């Protein structure tokens, strides 16, 4: 912890932080912007990912996503949230993890997660080897380890799922669920026994195709419920 604080102090001296949303100096994500993130209005349907609009939640929904539940802290289109996720995911700005942890701890709906953290295993969404080498880190694993796993006593298994092969980025297929499902099909393997309750961690869920494919592999391996927790939802 001490060495981390020293490293952060040196980094802040050489590269003074400024809010990635409003450019205000002092923090990578200032308190005003963190507290201005648009809240999700209603629950997320685990079958179709609609927010507060699905009138047939759960088993009666016509959607086919395999999640037991879905939780997100905000919308990806939100200008007060998207720059933070983008900075972590594509630019490798790991310093924003500190601000993300503050955001999650103070989020009005953070207590809704307590029921998920009673038992089970935390599994971050894996990256393909090629993309992992390019980025040098897996943002989902950082989120799981630095934020979600720290707030619970659950086991974290970043090695339980692996990506096989290299596919076209899902973002290149726009918001087309069928194309994304076909692109990601048979791209995960489960490397070990699974618990009945899985908490799958990702940064963003758009159509849910990638997380759904991972969830199906976990369910086929013996999991009873796969719950998806992500920072944001939507395109």
C-alpha positions as a Markdown table, in Angstrom:
| # | Residue | x | y | z |
|---|---|---|---|---|
| 1 | Unk | 0.0 | 0.0 | 0.0 |
| 2 | Unk | 2.8 | 2.4 | 0.9 |
| 3 | Unk | 4.7 | 1.8 | -2.3 |
| 4 | Unk | 1.5 | 2.3 | -4.3 |
| 5 | Unk | 0.9 | 5.6 | -2.5 |
| 6 | Unk | 4.5 | 6.7 | -3.3 |
| 7 | Unk | 4.1 | 5.7 | -7.0 |
| 8 | Unk | 0.8 | 7.5 | -7.2 |
| 9 | Unk | 2.3 | 10.7 | -5.7 |
| 10 | Unk | 5.2 | 10.6 | -8.2 |
| 11 | Unk | 2.8 | 10.0 | -11.1 |
| 12 | Unk | 0.5 | 12.8 | -10.0 |
| 13 | Unk | 3.5 | 15.2 | -9.7 |
| 14 | Unk | 4.7 | 14.4 | -13.2 |
| 15 | Unk | 1.2 | 14.1 | -14.7 |
| 16 | Unk | -1.2 | 16.2 | -12.6 |
| 17 | Unk | -4.7 | 14.6 | -12.7 |
| 18 | Unk | -7.6 | 16.4 | -14.1 |
| 19 | Unk | -11.2 | 15.3 | -14.4 |
| 20 | Unk | -11.7 | 13.4 | -17.7 |
| 21 | Unk | -15.3 | 14.7 | -17.9 |
| 22 | Unk | -15.1 | 18.4 | -17.0 |
| 23 | Unk | -11.3 | 18.9 | -17.1 |
| 24 | Unk | -11.2 | 20.3 | -13.6 |
| 25 | Unk | -7.8 | 19.8 | -12.0 |
| 26 | Unk | -7.3 | 17.6 | -8.9 |
| 27 | Unk | -8.8 | 14.2 | -9.7 |
| 28 | Unk | -9.3 | 12.0 | -12.7 |
| 29 | Unk | -13.0 | 12.0 | -11.9 |
| 30 | Unk | -14.2 | 14.8 | -9.7 |
| 31 | Unk | -16.8 | 14.4 | -7.1 |
| 32 | Unk | -19.3 | 16.7 | -8.9 |
| 33 | Unk | -19.1 | 14.6 | -12.1 |
| 34 | Unk | -19.2 | 11.3 | -10.1 |
| 35 | Unk | -22.4 | 12.4 | -8.3 |
| 36 | Unk | -24.0 | 13.6 | -11.6 |
| 37 | Unk | -24.0 | 10.2 | -13.3 |
| 38 | Unk | -27.5 | 9.4 | -14.6 |
| 39 | Unk | -29.1 | 6.7 | -12.4 |
| 40 | Unk | -30.8 | 3.7 | -14.0 |
| 41 | Unk | -34.6 | 4.1 | -13.7 |
| 42 | Unk | -35.9 | 0.7 | -13.0 |
| 43 | Unk | -34.5 | -2.8 | -13.0 |
| 44 | Unk | -32.7 | -4.5 | -15.8 |
| 45 | Unk | -34.4 | -7.4 | -17.4 |
| 46 | Unk | -32.0 | -10.4 | -17.4 |
| 47 | Unk | -33.5 | -11.8 | -20.6 |
| 48 | Unk | -33.5 | -8.7 | -22.9 |
| 49 | Unk | -31.5 | -6.1 | -21.0 |
| 50 | Unk | -34.2 | -3.5 | -21.2 |
| 51 | Unk | -34.3 | -1.0 | -18.3 |
| 52 | Unk | -37.6 | -0.5 | -16.6 |
| 53 | Unk | -39.5 | -1.2 | -19.9 |
| 54 | Unk | -39.9 | -5.0 | -20.0 |
| 55 | Unk | -43.4 | -5.8 | -18.8 |
| 56 | Unk | -42.6 | -9.6 | -18.8 |
| 57 | Unk | -39.5 | -9.9 | -16.7 |
| 58 | Unk | -37.7 | -13.2 | -16.2 |
| 59 | Unk | -39.2 | -16.4 | -17.5 |
| 60 | Unk | -42.0 | -14.7 | -19.4 |
| 61 | Unk | -39.8 | -12.3 | -21.4 |
| 62 | Unk | -39.3 | -13.1 | -25.0 |
| 63 | Unk | -35.6 | -12.4 | -24.7 |
| 64 | Unk | -33.1 | -15.3 | -24.7 |
| 65 | Unk | -30.2 | -14.0 | -22.6 |
| 66 | Unk | -29.4 | -16.6 | -19.9 |
| 67 | Unk | -28.7 | -14.4 | -16.9 |
| 68 | Unk | -30.3 | -14.9 | -13.5 |
| 69 | Unk | -29.9 | -11.1 | -12.9 |
| 70 | Unk | -28.2 | -8.1 | -14.4 |
| 71 | Unk | -26.9 | -5.1 | -12.5 |
| 72 | Unk | -25.2 | -1.9 | -13.8 |
| 73 | Unk | -24.2 | 1.4 | -12.2 |
| 74 | Unk | -25.1 | 3.6 | -15.2 |
| 75 | Unk | -25.6 | 4.1 | -18.9 |
| 76 | Unk | -22.7 | 3.9 | -21.3 |
| 77 | Unk | -24.0 | 6.9 | -23.2 |
| 78 | Unk | -23.7 | 9.1 | -20.1 |
| 79 | Unk | -21.0 | 11.8 | -20.7 |
| 80 | Unk | -20.2 | 11.7 | -17.0 |
| 81 | Unk | -19.4 | 8.0 | -17.0 |
| 82 | Unk | -18.3 | 6.9 | -20.5 |
| 83 | Unk | -15.0 | 8.9 | -20.5 |
| 84 | Unk | -14.0 | 7.1 | -17.4 |
| 85 | Unk | -14.7 | 3.6 | -18.8 |
| 86 | Unk | -13.1 | 4.5 | -22.1 |
| 87 | Unk | -10.0 | 5.8 | -20.3 |
| 88 | Unk | -9.6 | 2.5 | -18.4 |
| 89 | Unk | -10.6 | 0.2 | -21.3 |
| 90 | Unk | -8.7 | 1.7 | -24.2 |
| 91 | Unk | -6.1 | 4.1 | -22.8 |
| 92 | Unk | -5.0 | 2.0 | -19.8 |
| 93 | Unk | -5.6 | 4.8 | -17.3 |
| 94 | Unk | -5.6 | 2.6 | -14.2 |
| 95 | Unk | -5.6 | 5.6 | -11.9 |
| 96 | Unk | -9.4 | 6.0 | -12.5 |
| 97 | Unk | -9.9 | 2.8 | -10.5 |
| 98 | Unk | -9.6 | 4.8 | -7.3 |
| 99 | Unk | -12.4 | 7.1 | -8.5 |
| 100 | Unk | -14.5 | 4.2 | -9.7 |
| 101 | Unk | -14.3 | 2.6 | -6.3 |
| 102 | Unk | -15.5 | 5.8 | -4.7 |
| 103 | Unk | -18.3 | 5.9 | -7.2 |
| 104 | Unk | -19.5 | 2.4 | -6.5 |
| 105 | Unk | -19.2 | 2.7 | -2.7 |
| 106 | Unk | -21.4 | 5.8 | -2.8 |
| 107 | Unk | -23.8 | 4.7 | -5.5 |
| 108 | Unk | -27.5 | 4.8 | -4.3 |
| 109 | Unk | -28.1 | 1.3 | -5.5 |
| 110 | Unk | -24.9 | -0.3 | -4.3 |
| 111 | Unk | -26.9 | -2.1 | -1.5 |
| 112 | Unk | -28.8 | -3.9 | -4.2 |
| 113 | Unk | -25.7 | -6.0 | -4.8 |
| 114 | Unk | -25.5 | -7.4 | -1.3 |
| 115 | Unk | -27.8 | -10.3 | -2.1 |
| 116 | Unk | -25.4 | -11.5 | -4.8 |
| 117 | Unk | -22.4 | -11.4 | -2.5 |
| 118 | Unk | -23.7 | -14.0 | 0.0 |
| 119 | Unk | -22.2 | -16.9 | -1.8 |
| 120 | Unk | -20.6 | -17.9 | -5.1 |
| 121 | Unk | -17.6 | -17.0 | -7.3 |
| 122 | Unk | -16.6 | -13.8 | -9.0 |
| 123 | Unk | -15.5 | -14.3 | -12.6 |
| 124 | Unk | -14.2 | -11.4 | -14.7 |
| 125 | Unk | -14.9 | -11.6 | -18.4 |
| 126 | Unk | -11.6 | -12.8 | -20.1 |
| 127 | Unk | -9.9 | -11.2 | -23.0 |
| 128 | Unk | -8.4 | -13.0 | -26.0 |
| 129 | Unk | -4.6 | -13.5 | -25.7 |
| 130 | Unk | -4.0 | -11.1 | -28.6 |
| 131 | Unk | -6.0 | -8.3 | -27.2 |
| 132 | Unk | -4.6 | -8.9 | -23.7 |
| 133 | Unk | -1.0 | -8.5 | -25.2 |
| 134 | Unk | -2.0 | -5.4 | -27.0 |
| 135 | Unk | -3.5 | -3.7 | -23.9 |
| 136 | Unk | -1.3 | -5.3 | -21.2 |
| 137 | Unk | -4.2 | -5.8 | -18.9 |
| 138 | Unk | -7.8 | -7.0 | -18.7 |
| 139 | Unk | -10.1 | -4.2 | -17.5 |
| 140 | Unk | -12.8 | -6.6 | -16.3 |
| 141 | Unk | -10.2 | -8.3 | -14.1 |
| 142 | Unk | -9.1 | -5.0 | -12.7 |
| 143 | Unk | -12.7 | -4.0 | -11.9 |
| 144 | Unk | -13.3 | -7.4 | -10.2 |
| 145 | Unk | -10.2 | -7.3 | -8.2 |
| 146 | Unk | -9.9 | -3.7 | -7.3 |
| 147 | Unk | -13.6 | -2.8 | -6.8 |
| 148 | Unk | -16.1 | -5.7 | -6.6 |
| 149 | Unk | -14.0 | -8.5 | -5.0 |
| 150 | Unk | -12.6 | -6.1 | -2.4 |
| 151 | Unk | -16.1 | -5.4 | -1.0 |
| 152 | Unk | -17.0 | -9.1 | -0.4 |
| 153 | Unk | -15.6 | -12.3 | 1.0 |
| 154 | Unk | -16.2 | -14.3 | -2.2 |
| 155 | Unk | -13.6 | -16.1 | -4.2 |
| 156 | Unk | -12.4 | -14.4 | -7.4 |
| 157 | Unk | -11.5 | -16.7 | -10.2 |
| 158 | Unk | -9.9 | -14.8 | -13.1 |
| 159 | Unk | -8.6 | -18.1 | -14.5 |
| 160 | Unk | -11.9 | -19.9 | -14.6 |
| 161 | Unk | -12.9 | -18.7 | -18.1 |
| 162 | Unk | -10.5 | -18.3 | -21.1 |
| 163 | Unk | -11.1 | -16.9 | -24.6 |
| 164 | Unk | -10.2 | -19.1 | -27.5 |
| 165 | Unk | -9.0 | -17.6 | -30.7 |
| 166 | Unk | -9.3 | -13.9 | -31.8 |
| 167 | Unk | -12.6 | -12.6 | -33.2 |
| 168 | Unk | -13.6 | -9.3 | -34.7 |
| 169 | Unk | -14.3 | -6.6 | -32.0 |
| 170 | Unk | -18.0 | -6.8 | -31.0 |
| 171 | Unk | -18.1 | -3.0 | -31.3 |
| 172 | Unk | -17.4 | -3.3 | -35.0 |
| 173 | Unk | -20.7 | -5.1 | -35.5 |
| 174 | Unk | -22.8 | -2.2 | -34.2 |
| 175 | Unk | -25.9 | -3.0 | -32.1 |
| 176 | Unk | -26.8 | -6.2 | -34.0 |
| 177 | Unk | -27.4 | -9.0 | -31.5 |
| 178 | Unk | -27.6 | -11.8 | -34.1 |
| 179 | Unk | -24.2 | -10.8 | -35.7 |
| 180 | Unk | -22.6 | -10.4 | -32.3 |
| 181 | Unk | -23.9 | -13.8 | -31.1 |
| 182 | Unk | -22.5 | -15.5 | -34.3 |
| 183 | Unk | -19.2 | -13.7 | -33.9 |
| 184 | Unk | -18.7 | -14.7 | -30.3 |
| 185 | Unk | -20.0 | -18.3 | -30.6 |
| 186 | Unk | -17.8 | -21.0 | -29.2 |
| 187 | Unk | -15.2 | -18.5 | -28.0 |
| 188 | Unk | -15.0 | -19.4 | -24.3 |
| 189 | Unk | -13.8 | -22.4 | -22.3 |
| 190 | Unk | -14.3 | -23.2 | -18.7 |
| 191 | Unk | -11.1 | -24.4 | -16.9 |
| 192 | Unk | -12.2 | -26.0 | -13.7 |
| 193 | Unk | -15.1 | -26.8 | -11.4 |
| 194 | Unk | -17.7 | -24.0 | -10.9 |
| 195 | Unk | -19.8 | -23.0 | -8.0 |
| 196 | Unk | -23.6 | -22.8 | -8.2 |
| 197 | Unk | -23.7 | -19.0 | -8.1 |
| 198 | Unk | -21.5 | -17.1 | -10.5 |
| 199 | Unk | -21.0 | -13.3 | -10.5 |
| 200 | Unk | -19.7 | -12.4 | -14.0 |
| 201 | Unk | -18.0 | -9.0 | -14.1 |
| 202 | Unk | -17.6 | -6.8 | -17.2 |
| 203 | Unk | -17.2 | -3.2 | -18.0 |
| 204 | Unk | -20.1 | -2.6 | -20.4 |
| 205 | Unk | -23.0 | -4.7 | -21.7 |
| 206 | Unk | -24.5 | -3.5 | -25.0 |
| 207 | Unk | -26.5 | -6.3 | -26.5 |
| 208 | Unk | -25.2 | -8.8 | -23.9 |
| 209 | Unk | -24.1 | -11.3 | -26.5 |
| 210 | Unk | -20.5 | -11.7 | -25.2 |
| 211 | Unk | -21.5 | -12.1 | -21.6 |
| 212 | Unk | -24.3 | -14.4 | -22.6 |
| 213 | Unk | -22.0 | -16.7 | -24.4 |
| 214 | Unk | -19.7 | -16.8 | -21.4 |
| 215 | Unk | -22.7 | -17.4 | -19.1 |
| 216 | Unk | -23.8 | -20.4 | -21.2 |
| 217 | Unk | -20.4 | -22.0 | -20.9 |
| 218 | Unk | -20.5 | -21.6 | -17.1 |
| 219 | Unk | -24.1 | -23.0 | -17.0 |
| 220 | Unk | -23.1 | -26.0 | -19.1 |
| 221 | Unk | -20.2 | -26.5 | -16.7 |
| 222 | Unk | -22.5 | -26.8 | -13.7 |
| 223 | Unk | -23.4 | -23.3 | -12.5 |
| 224 | Unk | -27.0 | -22.8 | -11.6 |
| 225 | Unk | -27.1 | -19.0 | -11.8 |
| 226 | Unk | -25.0 | -16.5 | -13.6 |
| 227 | Unk | -25.5 | -12.9 | -12.5 |
| 228 | Unk | -24.0 | -10.2 | -14.7 |
| 229 | Unk | -22.5 | -7.1 | -13.0 |
| 230 | Unk | -21.1 | -4.3 | -15.1 |
| 231 | Unk | -20.2 | -0.7 | -14.8 |
| 232 | Unk | -22.6 | 0.5 | -17.6 |
| 233 | Unk | -25.3 | -0.8 | -19.9 |
| 234 | Unk | -26.3 | 0.4 | -23.4 |
| 235 | Unk | -24.6 | 1.4 | -26.6 |
